[in-house]
Amino acid sequence: MSSVAPIGRVTRFEDLIAWQTARAFTARISELVDQAPLASKFSFKDQLHRATVSVMSNIAEGFERGSRAEFHHMLSIAKGSNAEVRSLLHVAVDAGYISRAMFDSLMQDAEEVGRLVGALRITVGRQRDADRAR
């Protein structure tokens, strides 16, 4: 799951493993924030959900922008949003909103998303640099 095809071989953002994984993670977070006690923590649950959605949305937006430089930039933003999600998960477990087991599971997912976005960012960066060298 951690290998990412070069962007030249992908025609839709929906085909990117990083986007697919971020989407699945977003679905998990969406289910979580609708359950007690997070359901009643309006600001916190909205921030967690928005940050998670931001990861997959920035991957998609960057892909559709049409240049490797812009895609690379948007992947950096997606990676930052993913770090925000991880930070919010620490807040959630520290505040008792989620169990340690749930935290560990969600953190594993978040770290996988981060690895995939990071790998894609490296690939796109290499492609961008190769385009510049031509």
C-alpha positions as CSV (number, residue, x, y, z in Angstrom):
1,M,0.0,0.0,0.0
2,S,2.9,2.4,0.5
3,S,4.1,2.4,-3.1
4,V,2.7,5.3,-5.2
5,A,2.6,5.3,-9.0
6,P,4.2,8.3,-10.6
7,I,1.6,11.0,-11.3
8,G,2.1,10.7,-15.0
9,R,0.3,7.3,-14.9
10,V,-2.6,8.5,-12.9
11,T,-5.5,10.4,-14.7
12,R,-7.8,11.1,-11.7
13,F,-7.1,12.0,-8.1
14,E,-9.5,9.2,-7.1
15,D,-6.9,6.8,-8.3
16,L,-4.2,8.0,-5.9
17,I,-3.6,5.6,-3.0
18,A,-2.9,8.6,-0.8
19,W,-6.3,10.1,-1.6
20,Q,-8.1,6.7,-1.2
21,T,-6.5,6.2,2.2
22,A,-7.2,9.7,3.4
23,R,-10.8,9.2,2.3
24,A,-11.1,6.0,4.3
25,F,-9.6,7.8,7.3
26,T,-12.0,10.7,6.9
27,A,-14.9,8.2,7.0
28,R,-13.6,6.8,10.3
29,I,-13.3,10.3,11.8
30,S,-16.8,11.2,10.5
31,E,-18.3,8.2,12.4
32,L,-16.3,9.0,15.5
33,V,-17.3,12.7,15.8
34,D,-21.0,11.7,15.6
35,Q,-20.7,9.6,18.8
36,A,-20.6,10.6,22.4
37,P,-18.8,12.3,24.0
38,L,-17.4,14.0,20.9
39,A,-20.9,14.7,19.4
40,S,-21.4,17.3,22.1
41,K,-18.0,19.0,21.8
42,F,-19.1,21.1,18.8
43,S,-16.0,23.2,18.2
44,F,-13.6,20.4,18.8
45,K,-15.4,17.8,16.7
46,D,-15.8,20.4,13.8
47,Q,-12.1,21.2,13.9
48,L,-11.1,17.5,13.9
49,H,-13.5,16.8,11.1
50,R,-12.5,19.8,9.0
51,A,-8.8,19.0,9.4
52,T,-9.3,15.4,8.3
53,V,-11.4,16.5,5.3
54,S,-8.7,19.0,4.4
55,V,-6.1,16.3,3.9
56,M,-8.1,14.5,1.1
57,S,-9.4,17.8,-0.3
58,N,-5.9,19.3,-0.7
59,I,-4.6,16.1,-2.4
60,A,-7.5,16.4,-4.9
61,E,-7.2,20.2,-5.4
62,G,-3.5,19.9,-6.0
63,F,-3.9,17.1,-8.5
64,E,-6.4,19.1,-10.5
65,R,-4.4,22.4,-10.5
66,G,-2.4,21.1,-13.5
67,S,1.2,21.7,-12.5
68,R,3.5,19.6,-10.5
69,A,4.7,22.7,-8.6
70,E,1.2,23.5,-7.4
71,F,0.5,19.8,-6.7
72,H,3.7,19.6,-4.6
73,H,2.6,22.7,-2.7
74,M,-0.9,21.3,-2.0
75,L,0.6,18.0,-0.8
76,S,2.6,20.0,1.7
77,I,-0.6,21.6,2.9
78,A,-2.2,18.1,3.1
79,K,0.7,16.9,5.2
80,G,0.3,19.8,7.5
81,S,-3.4,19.2,7.9
82,N,-2.6,15.6,8.7
83,A,-0.3,16.8,11.5
84,E,-3.1,18.9,12.8
85,V,-5.3,15.8,12.9
86,R,-2.6,13.9,14.9
87,S,-2.3,16.8,17.3
88,L,-6.1,16.9,17.8
89,L,-6.1,13.2,18.5
90,H,-3.6,13.8,21.3
91,V,-6.0,16.4,22.7
92,A,-8.9,14.0,22.4
93,V,-7.2,11.2,24.3
94,D,-5.9,13.6,27.0
95,A,-9.4,15.1,27.5
96,G,-10.9,11.6,27.7
97,Y,-13.0,12.0,24.5
98,I,-11.5,8.8,23.1
99,S,-10.0,5.7,24.7
100,R,-6.3,4.9,24.4
101,A,-7.1,2.0,22.2
102,M,-9.1,4.3,19.8
103,F,-6.3,6.8,19.9
104,D,-3.7,4.1,19.0
105,S,-5.8,2.9,16.1
106,L,-6.6,6.3,14.7
107,M,-3.0,7.4,15.1
108,Q,-1.8,4.4,13.1
109,D,-4.2,5.4,10.3
110,A,-3.1,9.1,10.5
111,E,0.5,8.0,10.3
112,E,-0.2,5.9,7.3
113,V,-1.9,8.8,5.6
114,G,1.1,10.9,6.4
115,R,3.5,8.4,4.9
116,L,1.5,8.1,1.7
117,V,1.2,11.8,1.3
118,G,4.9,12.3,2.0
119,A,5.9,9.6,-0.5
120,L,3.6,11.2,-3.1
121,R,5.1,14.6,-2.3
122,I,8.6,13.2,-2.9
123,T,7.6,11.6,-6.2
124,V,5.9,14.8,-7.4
125,G,8.8,16.9,-6.3
126,R,11.2,14.7,-8.3
127,Q,9.0,15.0,-11.3
128,R,8.7,18.8,-10.9
129,D,12.5,19.0,-10.6
130,A,12.9,16.8,-13.7
131,D,10.5,19.1,-15.6
132,R,12.5,22.1,-14.6
133,A,15.8,20.5,-15.8
134,R,14.4,20.0,-19.3
